Amino acid sequence: MFKPEGVYVAMLTPFDDEGSINEAELRRIVDFQIKGGVDGLFPISSVGEFIHMSREEKFRMMEIIVDQNEGRIHITPGVGSSNPAESICLAQKAKDLGCDGVVVAPPYFYPMSQENIETYFETIADGVDIPNIIYNIPLFTQPLSYDVVKRLSRHRNIVGMKDSSGSMVYFMHFIDKIKIAGEDIHILTGREETLFPCLMVGGKGCMTATSGILPETMVDIYQAWKKGQYEQAQQLQTSILLILRTMFALPFPLGFKLAMEMRGFKMGPPKQPLSDAERFKYRNMKTRIEKIMKGILEKIEKDQKSTA
């Protein structure tokens, strides 16, 4: 059965001036990221603003990406929702399109017990016969407990986990609990800053927005680790920290979309209106992001020329 491994892109969504999905730009982004050497695409993600999208828009995004991908790399759309019936509907669409799996986030808005969250995941995994990647994202939902992850790892349709806690403590305990359960689901980090350290302790890769903005760097970290070139992997890991801090300085995910525009893509206006203070900060941070990205891209180009 499919298990996620390597460098996956948590895809940003390009919108046009009317707020609809910009299909032409989305197709260009798919080709750009595949050319960058990534192993998989995770559309309809948190950073991709799935929360602002209708069911029909999510369906259409899946269709566009599957069509443009043409079977080149893995596709695991997000099916996050506040109720399992909607997630099952999205997962069924992903299966019908031939996607490799789906990423399932915990329900949001209403507080839930760990037991209810566990049942939520089980209901979706039982509802559609497609590999599930469970998603721990404490930034927006309730964090998953170690024991819930341990028990869920035994489900035949649960093959992986994306951990966006950013905590190596959580990451280590998740790995250990899964091992205690006698299972081998693949854990990928959802935080760019921790790709190299997570690989060193048993992680299988990452699912991150930066993998789509700087696929060259993220793939190089992974490949350097695979070759045992740990010093190089660490240097590459450190090289993205400044741009990450700067992107996160803006309301999520605006900083990431500004960085993506530096790769030549039109990402569209913000979905949420900005206050006067936020617009001022947005302009200042845009200039800073452009400056930092320019330096990163110049180095990428230089490195590519030296290895050509």
C-alpha positions in Angstrom: 0.0 0.0 0.0 1.1 3.5 -0.7 2.9 5.4 2.1 4.1 9.0 1.8 7.9 9.5 1.7 10.2 12.3 0.6 9.4 15.9 -0.2 5.7 16.8 -0.5 4.3 20.3 -1.3 1.6 21.7 0.8 0.3 23.7 -2.1 -0.7 27.4 -2.1 -3.8 28.2 -4.1 -3.6 31.0 -6.8 -6.8 33.0 -7.0 -7.8 35.5 -9.7 -9.1 39.0 -9.0 -12.6 37.7 -8.4 -11.4 35.2 -5.8 -11.8 32.1 -8.0 -9.1 29.5 -8.5 -6.7 30.7 -11.2 -6.5 27.5 -13.3 -3.8 28.7 -15.7 -1.5 29.6 -12.8 -2.3 26.4 -10.9 -1.2 24.3 -13.9 2.0 26.3 -14.2 2.7 25.8 -10.5 2.2 22.0 -10.8 4.7 21.8 -13.6 7.2 24.1 -11.7 7.0 22.0 -8.6 7.4 18.7 -10.4 10.4 20.1 -12.3 11.8 21.0 -8.9 12.0 17.3 -8.0 9.4 17.0 -5.3 7.8 13.6 -4.6 4.2 14.6 -4.1 1.6 17.3 -4.0 -0.8 18.1 -1.2 -3.4 20.4 -2.6 -6.4 21.8 -0.6 -4.1 22.4 2.3 -4.1 24.7 5.3 -1.6 27.1 3.6 -3.7 26.6 0.5 -6.7 28.3 2.3 -9.0 25.3 1.9 -11.2 26.9 4.6 -12.2 29.6 2.0 -13.1 27.1 -0.7 -16.5 25.5 -1.5 -16.9 21.8 -2.2 -17.1 22.4 -5.9 -13.9 24.4 -5.9 -12.1 21.6 -4.0 -13.4 19.1 -6.6 -12.2 21.3 -9.4 -8.8 21.8 -7.8 -8.3 18.1 -7.6 -9.4 17.6 -11.2 -6.9 20.3 -12.5 -4.0 18.9 -10.5 -4.6 15.3 -11.4 -5.0 16.3 -15.1 -1.8 18.4 -15.1 0.2 15.9 -13.2 -0.4 13.1 -15.7 0.7 10.5 -13.2 4.2 11.9 -12.7 4.2 12.1 -8.9 1.9 11.3 -6.0 -1.1 13.4 -5.2 -2.7 13.5 -1.7 -5.5 16.1 -1.5 -6.6 17.5 1.8 -10.1 16.5 2.9 -10.3 18.5 6.1 -13.8 19.5 7.3 -15.7 20.1 10.5 -17.8 16.9 9.9 -16.9 13.4 8.7 -19.6 13.2 6.0 -18.0 16.1 4.1 -14.5 14.6 4.4 -15.8 11.3 3.2 -17.4 13.0 0.2 -14.1 14.7 -0.7 -12.1 11.5 -0.1 -14.4 9.6 -2.5 -13.8 12.3 -5.1 -10.0 11.9 -4.6 -10.3 8.1 -5.0 -12.5 8.4 -8.2 -9.8 10.7 -9.7 -7.1 8.1 -8.9 -5.3 10.1 -6.1 -2.8 8.1 -4.0 -4.2 9.1 -0.7 -5.8 11.9 1.3 -4.7 14.1 4.1 -7.2 14.3 7.0 -7.1 17.1 9.5 -8.9 17.0 12.9 -12.3 18.8 13.0 -12.1 22.5 13.8 -14.1 25.2 15.6 -16.0 23.0 18.2 -13.8 21.7 21.0 -13.8 17.9 21.0 -12.4 15.2 23.3 -9.5 13.0 22.1 -11.9 10.1 22.0 -14.2 12.0 19.6 -11.3 13.1 17.4 -10.2 9.4 17.2 -13.7 8.3 16.2 -13.7 11.1 13.6 -10.6 9.8 12.0 -11.8 6.2 12.1 -15.1 7.2 10.5 -13.4 8.7 7.5 -10.8 5.9 7.2 -13.7 3.4 7.2 -15.8 5.5 4.9 -13.6 5.4 1.8 -11.1 2.7 0.8 -8.2 5.1 0.2 -4.9 5.6 2.1 -5.3 8.2 4.9 -2.6 10.5 6.2 -3.7 12.0 9.5 -2.7 15.6 10.2 -1.6 17.0 13.6 -1.9 20.8 13.3 -2.2 22.4 16.8 -2.0 25.9 15.2 -5.6 25.6 14.0 -7.1 22.5 15.7 -6.7 20.5 18.9 -3.4 18.6 19.1 -3.5 14.8 18.8 -2.4 12.8 21.8 0.3 10.2 21.6 -2.1 7.4 22.4 -4.7 8.4 19.8 -2.0 8.3 17.2 -0.8 4.9 18.4 -4.3 3.4 18.1 -5.0 5.0 14.8 -1.8 3.7 13.4 -3.3 0.2 13.6 -6.1 1.1 11.1 -5.5 -0.6 7.7 -6.3 2.6 5.8 -4.1 4.9 7.9 -0.6 4.9 6.3 1.0 8.2 7.4 0.9 11.3 9.5 1.8 14.9 8.9 3.0 16.5 12.2 2.9 20.3 12.1 3.4 20.8 15.8 7.0 21.9 15.1 8.0 20.1 18.3 10.7 17.5 18.2 9.3 16.3 21.6 6.0 15.5 19.9 7.7 14.0 16.9 9.8 11.6 18.9 6.9 10.4 21.0 4.7 9.9 18.0 7.4 7.7 16.4 7.9 5.8 19.6 4.2 5.2 20.2 3.7 3.9 16.6 6.7 1.6 17.1 5.2 0.3 20.4 2.0 -0.5 18.5 4.0 -2.6 16.1 3.1 -0.4 13.1 5.1 1.4 10.5 3.1 4.4 9.3 5.3 7.1 7.8 5.6 10.4 9.7 6.4 13.6 7.8 7.1 16.9 9.3 4.8 19.8 8.4 7.4 22.4 9.6 10.1 23.3 7.1 12.6 24.2 9.9 12.7 20.6 11.1 13.1 18.5 7.9 16.7 17.5 8.6 16.4 16.8 12.3 13.2 14.8 11.7 14.9 12.7 9.1 17.7 12.0 11.5 15.3 10.6 14.1 13.2 8.4 11.8 10.9 10.8 9.9 10.2 10.0 6.3 10.1 13.5 4.8 8.0 16.6 4.8 4.8 18.2 3.7 5.4 21.9 3.6 4.7 25.1 1.7 8.3 25.9 1.3 8.7 22.7 -0.7 6.6 24.4 -3.3 8.3 27.8 -3.1 11.9 26.6 -2.9 11.6 23.0 -4.1 15.3 23.0 -5.1 16.4 23.6 -1.5 14.0 21.3 0.2 14.8 18.4 -2.3 18.5 19.1 -1.8 18.1 18.8 2.0 16.4 15.4 1.6 18.9 14.2 -1.0 21.9 15.3 1.1 20.5 13.4 4.1 20.0 10.2 2.0 23.6 10.4 0.8 24.8 10.8 4.4 26.0 14.3 3.7 24.8 15.6 7.0 26.9 18.8 7.2 25.5 19.9 3.8 22.0 19.0 4.8 22.3 21.1 8.0 23.7 24.1 6.1 20.8 23.9 3.6 18.3 23.6 6.5 19.8 26.7 8.1 19.7 28.7 4.8 15.8 28.9 4.8 15.3 30.0 8.4 15.4 33.8 7.7 12.8 33.6 4.9 10.6 31.4 7.1 10.7 33.9 10.0 9.9 36.7 7.6 7.0 34.9 5.8 5.4 34.0 9.2 5.6 37.7 10.2 2.5 38.4 8.1 -1.0 36.9 8.7 -0.9 33.3 7.5 -0.4 32.5 4.6 0.2 36.0 3.0 4.0 35.8 3.5 4.2 32.5 1.7 2.1 33.8 -1.2 4.4 36.8 -1.5 7.4 34.5 -1.7 5.7 32.4 -4.3 5.1 35.5 -6.4 8.9 35.9 -6.4 9.0 32.6 -8.4 6.9 34.2 -11.1 3.4 33.2 -10.2 0.3 35.4 -9.7 -1.2 34.4 -6.4 -4.0 37.0 -6.4 -5.3 39.4 -3.7 -5.7 38.3 0.0 -8.9 36.4 0.7 -9.3 38.3 4.0 -9.5 42.1 3.9 -6.6 43.8 5.7 -6.7 46.6 8.1 -4.8 49.9 7.5 -2.1 48.8 9.9 -1.8 45.3 8.3 -1.6 46.9 4.8 1.3 49.1 5.9 3.0 46.0 7.4 2.2 44.0 4.3 4.0 46.6 2.1 7.0 46.7 4.3 7.3 42.9 4.6 6.8 42.5 0.9 9.9 44.5 0.3 11.8 42.4 2.8 10.6 39.1 1.4 11.5 40.2 -2.1 15.1 41.1 -0.9 15.6 37.8 0.9 14.1 35.7 -1.9 16.3 37.5 -4.4 19.4 36.4 -2.5 18.2 32.8 -2.2 17.3 32.6 -5.8 20.7 34.0 -6.9 22.4 31.3 -4.9 20.2 28.6 -6.3 21.0 29.8 -9.8 24.7 29.9 -9.1 24.7 26.4 -7.6 22.8 25.0 -10.6 25.3 26.5 -13.0 28.2 25.1 -11.0 26.8 21.6 -11.2 25.6 21.8 -14.8 
